[in-house]
């Protein structure tokens, strides 16, 4: 049963990992995302300033979820 969940969930989790890595890269290098306009809503400014933390959370949570699904899948085979 866990293998079916793993197969269905692997692509969204890989997408979250890639998104997290991209946000981390953008925060460290300063490239990849353009800064919001000065009159942009507060949420856009906040998202731009916190993109490194958000990327780290996305990457860690998706990696941990993928790891736990594989571990549960292997336990299901036994």
N, C-alpha and C positions, 0 to 999 in steps of 0.2 A: 504494500500500500504506500509506503514512504517513497518508493522509487517512482511511482506515478506522480506524486507531489513534486519530487525533485525534477523530473523531466519537464513538467509544466512550469515550474518556477525558476528554472535555471537561466532563461534568457532575461526576464525582468531583473533578477538579481545581478547578472552580469552587466546589465544596463545601469543599475545603481552604482556598481563598482566603478564603471567607466566614467559616469557622471561625477562621482566623488573625486576621482583622480584628476579629472579635468578642472574641477573647481579648486582643488589644491594647487594644481599647476598654475592656474590663473592668479591665485592669491600670492604665490611665491614669486612668480616671474613678472606679474603685472600685465601680462599680455593675455589675449583671448576674450576678454569682456571689456566693452567700452563703459566708462563711468556714466552714470545717469546724468541727465540734464539738471541744472540747479533748481528748476521749478518742478521737478518730478516728485511724485508722492514719497512720503517718508519711508514706506515699505521698500521701495526700490533702492533708496540709499542704504537702508539697513541690510538688505540682501547683498548689496555690493560690498559693504564693509565686512560682513560676516561670512563671506563665501568660503573662506578657508576652513572655518569651524564646521560649516554646513557640509562641505566636502568630506571632511574627516569623519563626521558622524555617518554620512551616507556610505562611505567606503567600509568603515568598521562594522556597521550594522549589517550590511549586505554580505560581507565576508563571514561574519559570525553565523548568520542565518544559513548560508550555503554550507559552512562547516558542520553545523548541527544537523542539517538535513542529510548530509553524506554519512555522518556518524550514525544517525538513526536508521538510515537505509541499510548500512552494513550490519547493524544490530538486528534488523528485520530479516536478513538473510540467514542468520544463525539459528 
